[in-house]
Each structure stands twice: as C-alpha cells, then as structure tokens.
Amino acid sequence: MFLLLNLKFPPPRLPVLPSHARPTLPHTCILHVSPRVRTYPPKSLPYNKNYSHSHHVSINTAISSSAIPTKMEESIDAVHLRSHFLQVIQSRRPSQPQVPVLVEVAKPVANPLYQDNPPPLSEAMESCPKQNIDGFKDLLKEENLYLITEAGEQGRLPVLILSMKENNHQRKPAVVFLHSTNKAKEWLRPLLEAYASRGYVAIAIDSRYHGERASSKTTYRDALISSWKKGDTMPFIFDTAWDLIKLADYLTQREDIDPARIGITGESLGGMHAWFGAAADTRYAVVVPIIGVQGFHWAIENDKWQGRVDSLKPLFEEARIDLGKSAIDKEVVEKVWDRIAPGLASHFDSPYTIPAIAPRPLLILNGAEDPRCPLAGVKIPESRAHKAYGEAHCSDKFKFIAQPGIGHQMTRLMVKEASDWFERFLKQ
C-alpha cells in the first residue's frame, strides 16, 4: 500500500546553475538562518553573496543582491555552504526525476542482514535511560515502512519507528538514530525502545547499501568500489545525507511529531551521517554525532589517515592498484575521497560543516584515543564551532566531549550524555 503525502508548500524558484549541478531539491527543506553564524569557507569554495538573510530561506531560492544588507554579508556563509553541498549531491542524479513523497507499509525484519559477524549486544545501548512502564511491550507501537527518496533500487528507504500508544494526540519530540558500518536499523532497537519509553518518537533507518538495502555481506564494500571506478554514486555519507533530507520531509508532516523538535544522532558512520544530515538540513534541531566527527583534510596533511582507511581497506586497495601504487599513501586517500565524496576533505570537511550547524544545539562525543577520529584533527572544527556559537550568543548550545582512554567505541557515558542533551533541548 502506498501513501502519497500532500505537502502544501509553494513551488520553489531555482537559481541559474551549471547544468551538471542544478538542484531540484524538494521545497519542503527550509533553512533557518540566525545572525552572525559563519562557517569560514576556504578559498576553494566559491562564495556567492546573493542569498537573503531572512529568517526562513529556501535552499533553492536565489535573492537579488540588492536586497542584502552589506553588514550581514559575512553572516550567511552557512546558507551558501548548504546550497553548494546540495548541488554536489544532486550532480550525480542528473537523469533521475524527482519522485513524490511516497510511503509503503512494510513488515518487521525478522533476521537483519549484518555485513560482518553478527554483533554482540551493546552494553552501551542497553544502558540508555529508560522509563519503567508496566506492560511496556504491549504499549509500544511499532511502524515499519519504506520511504521513496528517489528513483532506483537504493531510493527505497527502510524506516523503523517506535513510540508509545497514547490517546492524547499531542505532538512529541522525535530523534533519528543512525547505525554504524555493516549494521542495520534493527541493531539500534535498545535505543529506540529507551527513547520511546520516555515520550519520544524514535526513528531508525538503514543507510545506503545496508540492512534491507543490501543483498549480501559485500554490498556496501562493492558499492564503495563501484563509486571509485564509475563515479556515479556517493555511497559514503553523501547519498544517505540525501535520504535524511527526504526523511525530514516525511517526519515534519506526521501528526504525532513536533516538527520543531526533531533530533538526530548516530554512531561511527552513523555519526558522520548525523553530522552531514544536520549540516545540510536545519530541520534537524538538535544534533549529537557519536565517534563520527573528524578532520579528513587534517588526517591527510598530518599522515593520520590510516585508522579511517583501515575501516574501508578493500576500497583503498582497489584504488591503490588502479593508481599503480605499491602501497596506499596520502595521494591515494585524497583521490578516493575526491572521487566518492567530492569536497569531503576540502570545503565540506568538519572545519566548515560543523560550524554550519550553529546555532542549533550540538554535542560532539568522541574517544580521546580514537585512531579513526584523531583528537588533534577535531581541534580546528571545535574552535570554529565555539566561535560560531559565541557569535550567535548561544555558547551553551555547543559542547565537545573527548572521553579519556577511549578509542573508536561508543560508551555508556556517551549514551548518557546524548540522552541528557536531547532531554535538555527537545523536552523544553
């Protein structure tokens, strides 16, 4: 059964852009821009001052430069950064027409596909604060559905939603949870149940080439290698960021969700998805990336890329062979990032996209000894985020925690800190 959402918004006006990068993003994605929030884009990012500083700015709407106060021109870089990012993720969708927001009812997944050894139970997730409710399982409402985000097989987004059965029909805060590499949305169920017990609508999705979007234990690996060879998809981070924009379209139309109180979080790869999803779409109002934020360019320049590369070794080995190298080196790493996620190690890296999340509440949780997210590589985005939040007069809405002695691991402390952050900013 398909449901067609009736999104009642006026059609967008599109700016004139190069034919290979004309965004056709649904006009449901509205940017909320606060004054004095800068992202300090590098010289490699072309800067266009023709964007309005109104409170609501459509990403696809260009405004005459005569309408922009000169004193505000430095304050709107985040708008341009989002627009440019959307152009990039649209650039590999030139022949795919926009599809309406369709929802297909699905069935629960009995045996989720994990692309590595079946993971053990996560003590960290099991430790998440949970409300003690008699007959909890009977009062829990579960929804399984597919959201159509674009044409093609990977445009079918599997979604799992848990909430409590209630009769008061009040809109609730919601949190989107994103899994790590080779996992699936069902892996996150302990977190979904804990948040649902506390009055949230808890949502999880399968990221690209994972879970129900995978057909074998090598689907994600194969997609990464194919992207390197063909350059026609962006399976690492960017394509899932597109899904998260479409997911926000859907969530903001639900009658049980307060559209102004939607949070997003994730672990590892899911932390990167949360980071980029929030940077691209301001409807994610509270943001908590866990062991995901890193400096891709910093790692290349400082020869600290090995930890991240090792997590995707087959991809980089394939690139090494194609480039005629005897070993993976910084040139291989840089070429891979530029190919599969253009701009990831340059103008969309953390020093620019992390400050773009301001002034929305942002909590970054990392391990101080994480080789995939070296602490020194997070210092620049941390510093720039402090500056952006300070200039927006909301320094209390940014926090960075690097847990001592912890590598690439989500811990009980991180789960508790994330829970407290959402309680603080989504339950107000």
Disulfide bonds with the S-S distance in Angstrom:
none
